[in-house]
Amino acid sequence: MVLKFDPQNAKYDAYRKLVRLVAMDGTVRIKCAVTLDALVLAEGRPVVDKKSPALYRKHAEKMHQIIALKYRANDFDALNRIVISPSDLETSRWQSANLSELENPRSSADVESAAA
């Protein structure tokens, strides 16, 4: 499973204080969102222009990794979206996840040989 993202299509929703985006898994469209608080936490310092799409693009790779992990875990909200909140940025929450596996997925042959 490799999700495709287009950071240029991300839109800031001022009413909900989040960035909305779409990921694609083949032909399956996955609605996603990143809260403003999560982006500020990712920045690690106070942010003057919190509404700038540039803040999302700056941290897009990390956000995409978390979205992929949540998608694989089937972690959708009540509106059938994957939403990243500040708690998702805590490394302890995803300790069991292997980010390198997302970047270099193992083939079924690799899994079978590791099990033998």
N, C-alpha and C positions, 0 to 999 in steps of 0.2 A: 504494500500500500504506500503510494507516494502521493501526497496531496500537492496540488498546484495552487499557487497564490499569485495574485496580481496586486502588489502594494499600492500601485497607482490608483486603483479603484476603491480604496478605502475611503469611507466618508465619516466625518465627525458628526455625531448626533448630540447637539447641545442640550436638548431636553432631557435625554437620558444620561448624558455625560459619559459617552463611550464612543469608540470607533467601531463602525460596522464594516465587515468585509465578508467575502465569500471565498471558500476554498472548494476545489474540485477534486473528487476522487473518481477519475474517469469521467463518466457523464453524470455522476451524482453531485448535486449542488449542496454544499454544507454552509449554512448560515453561521457566522461567527461574530464575536464582539470582544473588544478589549476595553475594560473600564479605564477611565481617566486616572483613577487612583492607582491602578496597576502600572500604567505608563509612568506616572510620577515616581513610583517605587523603583521601577526599572532604571530610571534616570539616576536615582540615588542622591539627588540634591533638589532643592526648590527650583521650580520651573516657572518662568515668567509667562511664556505663551503656552498655556496648557492646551489650547485648542488647535494648535498647529498640526497638520498632517505630518509634518517633518518629524515630530516626536515619535509617532507610530513607526514611520519608515526607519528611523534610527534603530529601533528595537525590534524590527519586524522579524528578523531571523529567530531570535529567542522566542517571540510570541508564536511564530509558526511551529517551532518545535513543541511548545506546550500544547498548542491546538492539536497537533498530530498525536501526541500522547493521550490527550483527553478523547480524541476521536477513536483511537484504538481501544480505549477503556469504555467506550460508549457513554461518556460523561456529558450528556446533554441536559439543558435546563428544561423547565416546563414549557417553554416556547419552541422547543426542538432546535436550540442553538447551542453552540459551544461558546461559553463566556469565560474570559480570563479575568479574574479578580486578584487583588493583592495576595491573597492566601496561596494562589497558584504559583507565585514567584518564589515561595519559600522552598528551598531545596529539599527540606525534609519531607514535604508532601509527595515529591516525585523520586525519592531515594531509590525505590525499587525499579524505576524506569531506567532503561539503558539508552541514552540519547545517541550513542554511536550506532546502535542497532537501527535507528531510524535513518541515519545517514548511509549506512552500509547494511541493508537488510540481508539476512541470511537466507540462502535458498533452502528448499525442502531437503535437498541432498545433504547440505551442511548440518541441518537439524538431525537427520537420520544418522549421520556418521558420528555426531556428538553423543547421541543416545546409545550407540553401540559400545 
